[in-house]
């Protein structure tokens, strides 16, 4: 018995020694590639706080960027578990990866299970499939289309003003993110799908509940995503799904019902859904000149999901942080309100597409908010072919994950002195021209930048103008300061929410 027990202990010890030795060997990857790296720790690599759910991943990458930059590095390597990740710091490297040498970094490093419904959307697609889908969807987001949608958006703006008036009369702290999320849910519902989501009338409407479910990520989902990203082959072998059934059912039913109604009643509408219906019913010629295939229902629903999710969440996040910063900086808020008043006066006191385009200081406030609080704190790429850095004896191997630390760049003192300070003057035309073009990229850059950027900015500007022309905002003590971000959230979200007080403008 003693011998058997002793043998078992010996086997366990041997396995442990081999495992640790293998881990240490894997952690020499960047050293072998001649890339400086931050020392990892077994078993989590450099991402222990994120994996344990103790820190928002964007803030961790901000800290990693700052540490690497303080060491004078132009780039560096880290590890998540055993997976090596490349991080460019020099903005010329960033530009090359995202734009100039895009053909080497065309794909995102996202786990995609083709058997999992709602995975075949624009953010996940690779190669030719991505190029074809991007080309087909791009016409939806031209400035001309945005101008045409404005009147439909304006209907939701009236609902926002009514909802804000109701909240103001309660004389209680206002959870501003919830109101704004209801507003953007209504806009995306009507502009994209021709549906009345009734989110401003009922905060627990079906679409608002669905929106919360998408972004309230459970710890199990976080672990699934981490596992799938770091061990994709095993995840596919296990047929691992990262979609929640209730979300799949909701969007599939919504899309099927909408299509069925339109086709049965021969109803057409100049919106995103109509474009998807056309892509479902018609074969088309792809960007390489080959005949394309019609969209399947899963593909169609996937595009609808990502458009809905990105359309309401990122814009409501942007407006929330903008109002928070304005509430903390009363002089800036007053300067912006004066601009709003003077511009609207020139446009018959109407919030219109043209009047919003005339508000230059509003654009500066939004840009500075996006610098401090970018909803997408990082973006990623996957190297699809061995790539030699132009001026170094370094090759980024095919299959390597690349993380662009957007939030780290946005807080770099080299580009933004006193980076923690909220200062819209950073974004005057003169100051923007003085900086590297890639020092500010809240929507990404290059061919895979955010396709809905114009839409998001337009609805954000409309929402802010609607509120600021009627109310003065201050921070309520219910807001936890200094702000900390929710660790398991997909985009930036304040812990405990942001609570404001509002006073009517007389």
C-alpha positions as CSV (number, residue, x, y, z in Angstrom):
1,X,0.0,0.0,0.0
2,X,2.8,2.4,0.9
3,X,4.6,1.6,-2.4
4,X,1.4,2.2,-4.4
5,X,0.8,5.5,-2.6
6,X,4.4,6.4,-3.1
7,X,4.2,5.7,-6.8
8,X,1.0,7.8,-7.1
9,X,2.7,10.7,-5.4
10,X,5.7,10.3,-7.7
11,X,3.5,10.4,-10.8
12,X,1.7,13.5,-9.6
13,X,4.9,15.2,-8.8
14,X,6.4,14.3,-12.1
15,X,3.3,15.6,-14.0
16,X,3.5,18.8,-12.0
17,X,7.1,19.3,-12.8
18,X,6.5,18.6,-16.5
19,X,3.5,20.9,-16.6
20,X,5.5,23.8,-14.9
21,X,8.4,23.2,-17.2
22,X,6.1,23.3,-20.2
23,X,4.5,26.5,-19.0
24,X,7.9,28.2,-18.4
25,X,9.0,27.1,-21.9
26,X,5.8,28.7,-23.4
27,X,6.5,31.8,-21.4
28,X,9.8,32.2,-23.3
29,X,8.0,32.8,-26.6
30,X,8.5,36.5,-26.8
31,X,12.1,36.2,-25.7
32,X,12.7,33.8,-28.5
33,X,11.0,36.3,-30.9
34,X,13.2,39.1,-29.7
35,X,10.2,41.1,-28.4
36,X,10.4,42.7,-24.9
37,X,7.7,41.3,-22.6
38,X,6.2,41.7,-19.1
39,X,7.0,38.8,-16.9
40,X,4.0,36.4,-16.7
41,X,2.9,34.3,-13.7
42,X,1.7,30.7,-13.9
43,X,-1.1,29.9,-14.7
44,X,-2.8,33.2,-15.7
45,X,0.0,34.9,-17.5
46,X,-0.4,38.7,-17.2
47,X,-4.1,38.8,-16.9
48,X,-4.9,37.3,-13.5
49,X,-7.0,40.2,-12.2
50,X,-9.2,40.1,-15.4
51,X,-9.6,36.4,-15.3
52,X,-10.5,36.4,-11.7
53,X,-13.1,39.1,-12.4
54,X,-11.5,41.8,-10.3
55,X,-10.6,44.3,-13.0
56,X,-12.1,45.6,-16.2
57,X,-10.0,44.3,-19.1
58,X,-9.7,47.8,-20.6
59,X,-8.1,49.2,-17.5
60,X,-5.7,46.3,-17.2
61,X,-4.5,47.0,-20.8
62,X,-4.2,50.7,-19.9
63,X,-1.9,49.8,-17.1
64,X,0.1,47.4,-19.3
65,X,0.5,50.1,-21.9
66,X,1.7,52.6,-19.3
67,X,4.2,50.1,-17.8
68,X,5.6,49.2,-21.3
69,X,5.8,52.9,-22.3
70,X,7.6,53.7,-19.0
71,X,10.3,51.2,-20.0
72,X,10.8,53.0,-23.3
73,X,9.5,50.1,-25.4
74,X,8.0,50.5,-28.9
75,X,6.1,47.3,-28.6
76,X,5.8,44.4,-26.2
77,X,4.4,41.0,-25.4
78,X,2.1,39.5,-22.7
79,X,0.4,36.2,-22.1
80,X,-3.2,35.2,-21.3
81,X,-2.8,31.7,-19.8
82,X,-0.4,30.2,-22.4
83,X,-1.5,32.4,-25.3
84,X,1.0,35.1,-26.4
85,X,-0.4,38.5,-27.3
86,X,1.4,41.3,-29.2
87,X,0.9,44.9,-28.2
88,X,2.1,47.7,-30.4
89,X,2.9,51.0,-28.6
90,X,4.5,53.1,-31.4
91,X,1.7,54.8,-33.3
92,X,3.4,54.1,-36.6
93,X,3.3,50.3,-35.8
94,X,-0.4,50.8,-34.9
95,X,-1.1,52.6,-38.2
96,X,0.7,49.8,-40.1
97,X,-1.3,47.0,-38.4
98,X,-4.7,48.7,-38.7
99,X,-4.3,50.4,-42.2
100,X,-1.1,50.3,-44.2
101,X,-0.4,46.6,-43.8
102,X,-4.0,45.6,-43.2
103,X,-3.8,42.6,-45.5
104,X,-1.7,40.9,-42.8
105,X,-4.2,41.7,-40.0
106,X,-7.5,41.6,-41.7
107,X,-9.3,39.3,-39.2
108,X,-10.3,39.9,-35.6
109,X,-9.2,37.4,-33.0
110,X,-12.7,36.3,-32.0
111,X,-13.9,32.7,-31.3
112,X,-16.5,31.7,-33.8
113,X,-18.5,28.5,-33.6
114,X,-20.4,28.3,-36.9
115,X,-22.9,26.0,-35.3
116,X,-23.7,28.6,-32.7
117,X,-26.6,30.9,-33.9
118,X,-25.9,34.7,-34.1
119,X,-22.1,34.2,-34.5
120,X,-21.8,35.0,-38.2
121,X,-22.0,38.8,-37.8
122,X,-19.7,41.5,-39.2
123,X,-17.5,41.7,-36.1
124,X,-16.7,38.0,-36.2
125,X,-16.5,37.3,-40.0
126,X,-13.1,36.8,-41.6
127,X,-11.4,37.1,-45.0
128,X,-13.6,37.3,-48.1
129,X,-16.8,36.7,-46.1
130,X,-16.1,39.8,-44.0
131,X,-15.2,41.9,-47.1
132,X,-18.3,41.0,-48.9
133,X,-20.6,41.6,-45.9
134,X,-18.9,44.9,-45.1
135,X,-19.3,46.1,-48.8
136,X,-23.0,45.2,-48.7
137,X,-23.8,46.9,-45.4
138,X,-21.7,50.1,-45.9
139,X,-24.4,51.9,-48.0
140,X,-26.7,51.9,-45.0
141,X,-24.3,54.3,-43.1
142,X,-23.5,57.1,-45.6
143,X,-24.0,60.7,-44.5
144,X,-26.9,60.9,-46.9
145,X,-28.7,58.0,-45.3
146,X,-28.0,59.5,-41.8
147,X,-29.6,62.8,-42.9
148,X,-32.6,60.8,-44.3
149,X,-33.0,59.0,-40.9
150,X,-32.9,62.1,-38.8
151,X,-36.6,62.8,-38.8
152,X,-37.3,59.3,-37.6
153,X,-34.8,59.8,-34.9
154,X,-36.5,63.1,-33.9
155,X,-39.6,61.1,-32.9
156,X,-37.5,59.3,-30.2
157,X,-36.1,62.7,-29.2
158,X,-39.5,63.9,-28.2
159,X,-40.0,60.8,-26.1
160,X,-36.6,61.5,-24.4
161,X,-37.7,65.0,-23.4
162,X,-41.0,63.7,-22.0
163,X,-39.2,61.0,-20.0
164,X,-36.7,63.4,-18.6
165,X,-39.5,65.8,-17.6
166,X,-41.1,62.9,-15.7
167,X,-37.9,62.0,-13.9
168,X,-37.2,65.7,-13.1
169,X,-40.6,66.0,-11.4
170,X,-39.9,63.1,-9.1
171,X,-37.1,65.3,-7.5
172,X,-34.9,62.2,-7.0
173,X,-31.4,61.2,-8.2
174,X,-31.5,60.2,-11.9
175,X,-29.9,57.1,-13.2
176,X,-29.0,58.8,-16.5
177,X,-27.6,55.7,-18.2
178,X,-31.0,53.9,-17.9
179,X,-32.9,56.8,-19.5
180,X,-30.3,57.2,-22.3
181,X,-30.3,53.4,-23.0
182,X,-34.1,53.5,-23.3
183,X,-33.7,56.4,-25.7
184,X,-31.1,54.7,-28.0
185,X,-33.1,51.4,-27.8
186,X,-36.1,53.2,-29.3
187,X,-34.0,54.9,-32.0
188,X,-32.3,51.7,-33.1
189,X,-35.6,49.9,-33.0
190,X,-37.4,52.3,-35.3
191,X,-34.5,53.3,-37.6
192,X,-33.1,49.8,-38.1
193,X,-36.1,47.6,-37.8
194,X,-39.2,49.8,-38.1
195,X,-40.3,48.7,-34.6
196,X,-41.7,50.7,-31.7
197,X,-39.7,49.3,-28.8
198,X,-41.6,51.5,-26.2
199,X,-38.5,51.5,-23.9
200,X,-39.0,55.1,-22.8
201,X,-42.6,54.3,-21.8
202,X,-41.6,51.1,-20.0
203,X,-38.1,50.4,-18.7
204,X,-38.9,46.7,-18.6
205,X,-40.2,46.5,-22.1
206,X,-39.1,43.4,-24.0
207,X,-36.4,45.2,-26.0
208,X,-34.9,47.0,-23.0
209,X,-34.7,43.7,-21.0
210,X,-33.1,42.1,-24.0
211,X,-30.5,44.9,-24.2
212,X,-29.6,44.5,-20.5
213,X,-29.2,40.7,-21.0
214,X,-26.7,41.2,-23.8
215,X,-24.3,43.3,-21.8
216,X,-24.8,41.9,-18.3
217,X,-22.3,39.2,-18.7
218,X,-22.2,36.4,-16.1
219,X,-18.9,35.1,-14.7
220,X,-19.6,31.8,-16.5
221,X,-19.8,33.6,-19.8
222,X,-16.5,35.4,-19.1
223,X,-14.8,32.1,-18.4
224,X,-16.3,30.6,-21.5
225,X,-15.1,33.4,-23.6
226,X,-11.6,33.3,-22.1
227,X,-11.4,29.6,-22.6
228,X,-12.7,29.8,-26.2
229,X,-10.2,32.6,-27.1
230,X,-7.2,30.8,-25.5
231,X,-8.1,27.2,-26.5
232,X,-10.2,27.7,-29.7
233,X,-9.6,24.2,-31.1
234,X,-10.7,22.5,-27.8
235,X,-13.7,24.9,-27.7
236,X,-14.8,23.9,-31.2
237,X,-14.3,20.2,-30.4
238,X,-16.6,20.6,-27.4
239,X,-19.0,22.6,-29.6
240,X,-18.8,25.4,-26.9
241,X,-21.6,28.0,-27.2
242,X,-21.1,31.5,-25.8
243,X,-24.6,32.7,-26.8
244,X,-27.4,32.7,-24.2
245,X,-30.5,30.8,-25.4
246,X,-32.9,33.5,-24.3
247,X,-31.0,36.1,-26.4
248,X,-30.9,33.8,-29.4
249,X,-34.6,33.1,-29.2
250,X,-35.5,36.8,-28.8
251,X,-33.6,38.1,-31.8
252,X,-34.5,35.2,-34.0
253,X,-38.2,35.6,-33.3
254,X,-38.0,39.4,-33.8
255,X,-36.3,39.0,-37.2
256,X,-38.5,36.2,-38.4
257,X,-41.7,38.0,-37.4
258,X,-40.6,41.3,-39.0
259,X,-39.6,39.6,-42.3
260,X,-42.8,37.5,-42.3
261,X,-45.0,40.6,-41.8
262,X,-43.2,42.7,-44.5
263,X,-43.2,39.9,-47.1
264,X,-46.8,38.9,-46.4
265,X,-48.1,42.5,-46.6
266,X,-45.7,43.6,-49.4
267,X,-44.4,46.3,-47.0
268,X,-41.1,48.0,-47.6
269,X,-39.2,50.6,-45.6
270,X,-35.9,52.3,-46.3
271,X,-34.1,50.8,-43.2
272,X,-31.5,48.3,-42.2
273,X,-34.0,45.4,-42.0
274,X,-35.0,46.0,-45.6
275,X,-31.4,45.8,-46.7
276,X,-31.1,42.4,-44.9
277,X,-34.3,41.2,-46.5
278,X,-32.9,42.1,-49.9
279,X,-29.7,40.2,-49.1
280,X,-31.7,37.2,-48.0
281,X,-33.8,37.1,-51.2
282,X,-31.3,38.0,-53.9
283,X,-28.0,36.6,-55.0
284,X,-25.5,39.3,-55.5
285,X,-22.0,39.8,-56.9
286,X,-19.4,39.9,-54.3
287,X,-16.3,42.3,-54.2
288,X,-14.2,39.7,-56.1
289,X,-16.7,39.5,-58.9
290,X,-18.1,36.1,-58.0
291,X,-21.8,35.4,-57.5
292,X,-22.6,35.7,-53.8
293,X,-24.9,33.5,-51.8
294,X,-28.2,34.8,-50.3
295,X,-28.0,35.4,-46.5
296,X,-29.2,32.5,-44.3
297,X,-31.6,33.3,-41.5
298,X,-28.8,32.8,-38.9
299,X,-26.6,35.3,-40.8
300,X,-29.4,37.8,-41.2
301,X,-30.2,37.6,-37.5
302,X,-26.5,37.9,-36.6
303,X,-26.3,41.2,-38.4
304,X,-29.5,42.4,-36.7
305,X,-28.1,41.4,-33.3
306,X,-24.8,43.3,-33.6
307,X,-26.4,46.4,-35.1
308,X,-28.9,46.5,-32.3
309,X,-26.4,45.8,-29.5
310,X,-23.7,48.2,-30.8
311,X,-26.3,50.9,-31.7
312,X,-27.9,51.3,-28.4
313,X,-25.2,50.5,-25.8
314,X,-22.1,52.4,-27.1
315,X,-24.1,55.6,-27.7
316,X,-25.9,55.6,-24.4
317,X,-22.5,55.0,-22.7
318,X,-21.0,57.9,-24.6
319,X,-23.8,60.3,-23.5
320,X,-23.7,59.1,-19.9
321,X,-20.0,59.8,-19.5
322,X,-20.4,63.1,-21.4
323,X,-23.1,64.3,-19.0
324,X,-21.1,63.1,-16.0
325,X,-18.0,65.1,-17.1
326,X,-20.2,68.2,-17.9
327,X,-21.8,67.9,-14.5
328,X,-18.4,68.0,-12.9
329,X,-17.2,70.9,-15.1
330,X,-19.9,73.5,-14.9
331,X,-18.1,76.1,-16.9
332,X,-17.7,73.7,-19.8
333,X,-21.3,72.7,-19.5
334,X,-22.3,76.4,-19.7
335,X,-20.1,77.0,-22.7
336,X,-21.7,74.1,-24.5
337,X,-25.2,75.2,-23.6
338,X,-24.5,78.7,-24.9
339,X,-23.4,77.2,-28.2
340,X,-26.5,75.0,-28.4
341,X,-28.7,78.1,-27.8
342,X,-27.0,80.3,-30.3
343,X,-27.0,77.6,-33.1
344,X,-30.6,76.6,-32.5
345,X,-31.6,80.3,-32.7
346,X,-30.1,80.4,-36.2
347,X,-32.2,77.3,-37.1
348,X,-35.6,78.4,-36.0
349,X,-35.0,76.7,-32.6
350,X,-35.2,73.3,-34.3
351,X,-32.9,70.4,-33.6
352,X,-32.1,69.4,-37.1
353,X,-29.4,67.5,-38.9
354,X,-27.9,70.8,-40.1
355,X,-28.1,72.5,-36.8
356,X,-26.3,69.7,-35.0
357,X,-23.5,69.7,-37.7
358,X,-22.9,73.4,-36.8
359,X,-22.2,72.7,-33.2
360,X,-18.4,72.5,-33.2
361,X,-17.9,72.7,-29.4
362,X,-20.3,69.8,-29.0
363,X,-18.1,67.7,-31.2
364,X,-15.1,68.7,-29.1
365,X,-16.9,67.7,-25.9
366,X,-17.9,64.3,-27.4
367,X,-14.3,63.7,-28.6
368,X,-12.8,64.4,-25.2
369,X,-15.4,62.2,-23.6
370,X,-14.5,59.4,-26.0
371,X,-10.8,59.9,-25.2
372,X,-11.3,59.6,-21.4
373,X,-14.1,56.9,-21.6
374,X,-13.9,55.0,-24.9
375,X,-16.8,52.5,-24.9
376,X,-14.5,50.1,-26.8
377,X,-11.3,50.3,-24.6
378,X,-9.3,48.0,-26.8
379,X,-9.6,46.3,-30.2
380,X,-7.9,43.2,-31.5
381,X,-6.6,41.7,-34.7
382,X,-5.2,38.3,-35.7
383,X,-2.1,38.1,-37.9
384,X,-3.1,35.9,-40.9
385,X,0.4,35.7,-42.5
386,X,3.9,36.0,-41.1
387,X,4.7,39.8,-40.8
388,X,8.1,41.3,-40.5
389,X,8.2,44.7,-38.6
390,X,9.6,47.2,-41.2
391,X,12.5,48.4,-39.0
392,X,13.3,45.5,-36.7
393,X,14.4,41.9,-36.8
394,X,11.1,40.8,-35.5
395,X,8.5,38.6,-37.2
396,X,4.9,38.4,-35.9
397,X,3.9,34.9,-36.6
398,X,0.7,33.9,-38.4
399,X,-2.1,33.3,-35.9
400,X,-0.7,35.7,-33.3
401,X,-3.2,37.9,-31.4
402,X,-2.6,41.6,-31.6
403,X,-4.3,44.0,-29.0
404,X,-4.5,47.7,-29.8
405,X,-4.7,49.4,-26.4
406,X,-6.9,52.3,-27.4
407,X,-7.5,53.5,-23.8
408,X,-3.8,53.3,-23.0
409,X,-3.0,55.5,-26.1
410,X,-5.8,58.0,-25.1
411,X,-4.1,58.5,-21.7
412,X,-0.6,58.8,-22.9
413,X,1.0,62.0,-21.6
414,X,3.1,62.3,-24.8
415,X,-0.1,63.1,-26.7
416,X,-2.3,64.4,-24.0
417,X,-0.6,66.4,-21.2
418,X,-2.5,66.0,-17.9
419,X,-4.4,63.0,-19.4
420,X,-6.8,62.7,-16.5
421,X,-8.1,66.2,-17.0
422,X,-11.3,66.8,-19.0
423,X,-10.4,69.4,-21.6
424,X,-12.4,69.7,-24.9
425,X,-9.8,72.2,-26.2
426,X,-7.6,69.3,-27.0
427,X,-9.9,68.7,-30.0
428,X,-9.8,72.1,-31.8
429,X,-8.8,71.7,-35.4
430,X,-5.4,73.2,-34.6
431,X,-4.7,70.8,-31.8
432,X,-5.9,67.7,-33.7
433,X,-3.6,68.5,-36.6
434,X,-0.6,68.7,-34.2
435,X,-1.1,65.1,-33.0
436,X,-0.4,61.8,-34.7
437,X,-3.6,60.6,-36.6
438,X,-3.7,57.4,-34.5
439,X,-3.5,59.1,-31.1
440,X,-7.3,59.1,-31.0
441,X,-9.3,56.2,-32.3
442,X,-12.5,55.5,-30.3
443,X,-14.0,53.8,-33.4
444,X,-10.9,52.0,-34.4
445,X,-9.2,52.8,-37.7
446,X,-8.6,51.4,-41.1
447,X,-10.9,49.1,-43.1
448,X,-12.3,47.4,-40.0
449,X,-13.3,50.6,-38.2
450,X,-16.8,51.0,-36.7
451,X,-19.2,50.9,-39.6
452,X,-21.9,52.6,-37.5
453,X,-19.8,55.6,-36.4
454,X,-21.9,58.2,-38.1
455,X,-25.1,56.8,-36.7
456,X,-23.7,56.6,-33.2
457,X,-22.4,60.1,-33.2
458,X,-25.6,61.5,-34.6
459,X,-27.9,60.0,-32.1
460,X,-25.5,60.9,-29.3
461,X,-25.4,64.5,-30.3
462,X,-29.2,64.6,-30.7
463,X,-29.7,63.2,-27.2
464,X,-27.2,65.6,-25.5
465,X,-28.7,68.6,-27.2
466,X,-32.2,67.6,-26.2
467,X,-31.2,67.4,-22.6
468,X,-28.7,70.2,-22.2
469,X,-31.0,72.9,-23.8
470,X,-33.5,72.2,-21.1
471,X,-31.6,71.1,-18.0
472,X,-28.5,71.9,-16.0
473,X,-26.8,68.8,-14.5
474,X,-24.8,68.2,-11.4
475,X,-23.4,65.0,-9.9
476,X,-25.5,63.4,-7.2
477,X,-23.7,62.0,-4.1
478,X,-25.1,58.6,-5.0
479,X,-22.5,58.3,-7.7
480,X,-19.4,56.5,-6.5
481,X,-16.4,58.7,-6.9
482,X,-13.7,58.3,-8.1
483,X,-15.3,56.2,-10.8
484,X,-14.5,52.6,-11.2
485,X,-15.6,50.4,-14.0
486,X,-17.6,47.2,-13.8
487,X,-15.1,44.3,-14.2
488,X,-17.2,41.9,-16.2
489,X,-18.9,44.3,-18.6
490,X,-18.3,44.2,-22.3
491,X,-18.0,48.0,-22.7
492,X,-17.2,50.7,-20.1
493,X,-19.8,50.9,-17.4
494,X,-19.5,52.7,-14.0
495,X,-19.8,50.6,-10.8
496,X,-23.0,51.7,-9.1
497,X,-24.1,53.6,-12.1
498,X,-23.9,57.4,-12.7
499,X,-26.5,59.4,-10.8
500,X,-27.2,63.0,-11.7
501,X,-29.4,65.9,-10.4
502,X,-31.2,68.1,-12.9
503,X,-32.4,71.6,-12.7
504,X,-34.6,73.2,-15.4
505,X,-33.2,76.0,-17.4
506,X,-35.4,79.1,-16.9
